[in-house]
Amino acid sequence: MGRARLRLSFSADSWVDVHDAAGRRVFAGNGRANSVKTIAGVAPMRVYLRFASGVQLEINNRAVAIGPQFWAGDVARFEAGADGVLRRDSRAVTTPGAATPAVAAPGAAMPGAHPSG
């Protein structure tokens, strides 16, 4: 736990949905190209980015790369910890063997293609 301050810098238009550790939505909306959005809350924060290739992320003033394991197409989904570490969104991952055939390809980073909640 702890607090996390996310700084999202947009090089292209994107859509953002962020929930805090209690599951409360702290931000949902558009990020416009050449703008910056700062979101703070109790970590881990669940983050969903549509058109994610146009987003650069900082957590508590540290640049953080969004690794390929968090991507499905041009959508990224992850939990951002106060320690600056990204983890798979535990609420978006299905139980082993329960993935739908459409997303069960080997190495698939994030099961499901729809935002949760």
TORSELUM-527761 format. One line per field, with one value per atom (N, C-alpha, C): residue in three letters; x, y, z; residue number from 1. Coordinates in steps of 0.02 Angstrom, whole numbers. Example, Ala and Ser with C-alpha at 12.3 -4.5 7.8 and 13.67 -1.06 7.14 Angstrom:
! TORSELUM-527761
type	c(ALA|ALA|ALA|SER|SER|SER);
x	c(660|615|660|642|684|645);
y	c(-284|-225|-165|-112|-53|2);
z	c(390|390|390|354|357|394);
seq	c(1|1|1|2|2|2);
This chain:
! TORSELUM-527761
type	c(MET|MET|MET|GLY|GLY|GLY|ARG|ARG|ARG|ALA|ALA|ALA|ARG|ARG|ARG|LEU|LEU|LEU|ARG|ARG|ARG|LEU|LEU|LEU|SER|SER|SER|PHE|PHE|PHE|SER|SER|SER|ALA|ALA|ALA|ASP|ASP|ASP|SER|SER|SER|TRP|TRP|TRP|VAL|VAL|VAL|ASP|ASP|ASP|VAL|VAL|VAL|HIS|HIS|HIS|ASP|ASP|ASP|ALA|ALA|ALA|ALA|ALA|ALA|GLY|GLY|GLY|ARG|ARG|ARG|ARG|ARG|ARG|VAL|VAL|VAL|PHE|PHE|PHE|ALA|ALA|ALA|GLY|GLY|GLY|ASN|ASN|ASN|GLY|GLY|GLY|ARG|ARG|ARG|ALA|ALA|ALA|ASN|ASN|ASN|SER|SER|SER|VAL|VAL|VAL|LYS|LYS|LYS|THR|THR|THR|ILE|ILE|ILE|ALA|ALA|ALA|GLY|GLY|GLY|VAL|VAL|VAL|ALA|ALA|ALA|PRO|PRO|PRO|MET|MET|MET|ARG|ARG|ARG|VAL|VAL|VAL|TYR|TYR|TYR|LEU|LEU|LEU|ARG|ARG|ARG|PHE|PHE|PHE|ALA|ALA|ALA|SER|SER|SER|GLY|GLY|GLY|VAL|VAL|VAL|GLN|GLN|GLN|LEU|LEU|LEU|GLU|GLU|GLU|ILE|ILE|ILE|ASN|ASN|ASN|ASN|ASN|ASN|ARG|ARG|ARG|ALA|ALA|ALA|VAL|VAL|VAL|ALA|ALA|ALA|ILE|ILE|ILE|GLY|GLY|GLY|PRO|PRO|PRO|GLN|GLN|GLN|PHE|PHE|PHE|TRP|TRP|TRP|ALA|ALA|ALA|GLY|GLY|GLY|ASP|ASP|ASP|VAL|VAL|VAL|ALA|ALA|ALA|ARG|ARG|ARG|PHE|PHE|PHE|GLU|GLU|GLU|ALA|ALA|ALA|GLY|GLY|GLY|ALA|ALA|ALA|ASP|ASP|ASP|GLY|GLY|GLY|VAL|VAL|VAL|LEU|LEU|LEU|ARG|ARG|ARG|ARG|ARG|ARG|ASP|ASP|ASP|SER|SER|SER|ARG|ARG|ARG|ALA|ALA|ALA|VAL|VAL|VAL|THR|THR|THR|THR|THR|THR|PRO|PRO|PRO|GLY|GLY|GLY|ALA|ALA|ALA|ALA|ALA|ALA|THR|THR|THR|PRO|PRO|PRO|ALA|ALA|ALA|VAL|VAL|VAL|ALA|ALA|ALA|ALA|ALA|ALA|PRO|PRO|PRO|GLY|GLY|GLY|ALA|ALA|ALA|ALA|ALA|ALA|MET|MET|MET|PRO|PRO|PRO|GLY|GLY|GLY|ALA|ALA|ALA|HIS|HIS|HIS|PRO|PRO|PRO|SER|SER|SER|GLY|GLY|GLY);
x	c(42|0|44|14|48|12|39|8|49|14|47|23|70|53|73|23|34|36|86|90|89|36|27|39|89|104|80|41|9|42|68|94|41|-13|-70|-133|-190|-253|-260|-284|-292|-354|-372|-427|-400|-417|-388|-444|-434|-479|-436|-441|-398|-441|-429|-462|-410|-427|-380|-385|-347|-344|-411|-455|-522|-571|-549|-593|-632|-618|-652|-619|-661|-635|-609|-545|-517|-511|-513|-514|-538|-579|-597|-608|-574|-583|-528|-531|-483|-419|-365|-301|-287|-279|-268|-194|-179|-110|-78|-14|25|-1|-32|-55|-28|-37|-14|-71|-81|-132|-99|-109|-82|-140|-133|-185|-153|-181|-153|-205|-181|-226|-189|-227|-198|-182|-121|-98|-113|-117|-105|-164|-147|-199|-207|-269|-283|-289|-250|-247|-266|-309|-328|-317|-276|-260|-280|-322|-339|-297|-269|-221|-159|-136|-83|-15|-5|60|76|27|37|41|57|59|126|156|216|197|224|202|259|243|287|246|278|248|292|264|302|368|363|419|472|455|502|471|508|484|478|423|410|389|423|405|346|299|242|263|282|308|257|281|237|188|203|157|92|90|30|-12|10|-22|-65|-119|-159|-181|-150|-162|-134|-174|-152|-187|-201|-231|-182|-172|-130|-172|-161|-198|-149|-146|-98|-117|-83|-87|-21|-25|33|42|98|112|148|144|179|254|278|349|372|326|344|345|323|322|253|251|187|176|115|96|33|21|-40|-100|-151|-213|-247|-244|-269|-344|-380|-453|-470|-423|-437|-416|-375|-348|-396|-411|-455|-414|-447|-412|-380|-326|-293|-341|-336|-379|-447|-462|-528|-528|-472|-469|-514|-543|-585|-541|-564|-523|-497|-534|-513|-451|-435|-378|-329|-337|-296|-232|-211|-151|-91|-40|20|51|69|100|52|-13|-62|-53|-44|-28|-89|-145|-202|-264|-291|-353|-410|-453|-511|-493|-539|-525|-571|-609|-656|-636|-642|-624|-672|-645|-687|-711|-776|-808|-802);
y	c(-59|0|62|117|181|223|281|326|325|332|336|398|431|488|469|461|443|506|511|567|536|551|524|580|571|619|589|627|601|630|586|608|597|563|552|548|559|554|483|478|413|417|359|357|322|348|325|309|253|235|212|245|229|221|166|152|146|168|161|92|81|15|-8|39|21|9|17|7|68|126|188|217|236|268|338|350|416|459|427|465|420|447|414|470|465|517|516|566|571|606|582|617|643|707|737|739|733|737|801|797|853|882|838|860|812|831|792|787|729|719|688|716|688|662|600|566|538|552|527|487|436|396|342|300|245|187|164|110|42|-10|-8|22|57|88|47|29|-9|41|29|76|40|71|47|103|91|141|116|152|137|183|158|193|208|157|164|181|168|182|257|298|370|397|353|374|356|404|392|399|355|351|366|404|413|394|361|346|376|420|454|482|518|553|508|444|398|374|381|357|281|254|183|160|109|81|33|36|-10|-69|-124|-183|-218|-260|-295|-343|-365|-411|-377|-311|-274|-253|-271|-249|-302|-282|-323|-275|-281|-232|-165|-113|-47|-28|-79|-69|-95|-57|-80|-80|-132|-140|-165|-131|-150|-119|-141|-109|-72|-10|31|36|12|14|78|95|154|147|84|71|82|101|113|51|-5|-68|-80|-101|-120|-194|-212|-282|-295|-357|-373|-354|-329|-310|-374|-386|-448|-456|-403|-407|-422|-413|-424|-494|-527|-592|-647|-693|-748|-804|-852|-908|-952|-988|-1029|-1078|-1083|-1128|-1099|-1039|-1011|-956|-945|-893|-912|-862|-875|-893|-935|-956|-898|-844|-787|-753|-760|-726|-774|-839|-888|-905|-862|-875|-877|-919|-922|-852|-836|-772|-714|-727|-673|-638|-572|-534|-523|-505|-486|-520|-568|-600|-550|-557|-514|-449|-420|-359|-302|-312|-262|-236|-170|-144|-172|-183|-207|-148|-138|-88|-20);
z	c(0|0|0|9|5|-47|-58|-107|-171|-226|-291|-327|-359|-402|-472|-515|-585|-627|-668|-716|-785|-822|-889|-939|-982|-1034|-1100|-1136|-1196|-1259|-1301|-1366|-1420|-1402|-1447|-1403|-1433|-1396|-1368|-1307|-1274|-1230|-1202|-1153|-1091|-1033|-970|-921|-883|-829|-771|-713|-656|-594|-557|-493|-439|-378|-322|-290|-237|-204|-178|-161|-136|-193|-255|-311|-333|-302|-320|-383|-431|-491|-473|-486|-471|-534|-592|-654|-711|-754|-816|-867|-922|-973|-1025|-1067|-1122|-1101|-1129|-1125|-1195|-1201|-1267|-1284|-1347|-1371|-1345|-1325|-1300|-1235|-1194|-1128|-1075|-1013|-956|-906|-877|-826|-766|-707|-644|-603|-580|-541|-479|-420|-357|-320|-283|-244|-206|-171|-133|-180|-176|-220|-189|-229|-301|-339|-393|-434|-498|-513|-575|-632|-685|-741|-805|-845|-910|-960|-1010|-1060|-1129|-1163|-1232|-1276|-1331|-1373|-1330|-1295|-1245|-1275|-1339|-1369|-1368|-1358|-1354|-1283|-1235|-1164|-1133|-1100|-1060|-986|-944|-874|-826|-774|-716|-655|-607|-543|-490|-449|-396|-422|-479|-510|-540|-553|-586|-652|-706|-771|-767|-792|-790|-861|-886|-951|-942|-986|-986|-1029|-996|-1030|-1073|-1119|-1166|-1132|-1071|-1036|-1016|-1020|-1000|-1061|-1121|-1182|-1214|-1244|-1288|-1345|-1403|-1456|-1434|-1438|-1416|-1351|-1310|-1244|-1192|-1139|-1083|-1020|-980|-917|-865|-807|-755|-689|-636|-571|-560|-538|-524|-449|-424|-353|-333|-269|-244|-252|-258|-267|-338|-382|-452|-495|-467|-504|-532|-596|-627|-619|-605|-598|-639|-655|-691|-649|-682|-648|-623|-558|-529|-540|-548|-559|-631|-677|-748|-770|-730|-750|-728|-774|-757|-725|-696|-665|-718|-702|-752|-785|-851|-888|-904|-879|-890|-943|-976|-1028|-1086|-1117|-1174|-1233|-1280|-1336|-1378|-1382|-1423|-1397|-1333|-1304|-1270|-1282|-1248|-1287|-1332|-1371|-1324|-1341|-1300|-1292|-1231|-1216|-1212|-1216|-1211|-1144|-1147|-1087|-1043|-1072|-1032|-1059|-1024|-1047|-1050|-1098|-1104|-1138|-1174|-1210|-1188|-1136|-1113|-1045|-1033|-967|-914|-855|-800|-760|-759|-717|-739);
seq	c(1|1|1|2|2|2|3|3|3|4|4|4|5|5|5|6|6|6|7|7|7|8|8|8|9|9|9|10|10|10|11|11|11|12|12|12|13|13|13|14|14|14|15|15|15|16|16|16|17|17|17|18|18|18|19|19|19|20|20|20|21|21|21|22|22|22|23|23|23|24|24|24|25|25|25|26|26|26|27|27|27|28|28|28|29|29|29|30|30|30|31|31|31|32|32|32|33|33|33|34|34|34|35|35|35|36|36|36|37|37|37|38|38|38|39|39|39|40|40|40|41|41|41|42|42|42|43|43|43|44|44|44|45|45|45|46|46|46|47|47|47|48|48|48|49|49|49|50|50|50|51|51|51|52|52|52|53|53|53|54|54|54|55|55|55|56|56|56|57|57|57|58|58|58|59|59|59|60|60|60|61|61|61|62|62|62|63|63|63|64|64|64|65|65|65|66|66|66|67|67|67|68|68|68|69|69|69|70|70|70|71|71|71|72|72|72|73|73|73|74|74|74|75|75|75|76|76|76|77|77|77|78|78|78|79|79|79|80|80|80|81|81|81|82|82|82|83|83|83|84|84|84|85|85|85|86|86|86|87|87|87|88|88|88|89|89|89|90|90|90|91|91|91|92|92|92|93|93|93|94|94|94|95|95|95|96|96|96|97|97|97|98|98|98|99|99|99|100|100|100|101|101|101|102|102|102|103|103|103|104|104|104|105|105|105|106|106|106|107|107|107|108|108|108|109|109|109|110|110|110|111|111|111|112|112|112|113|113|113|114|114|114|115|115|115|116|116|116|117|117|117);
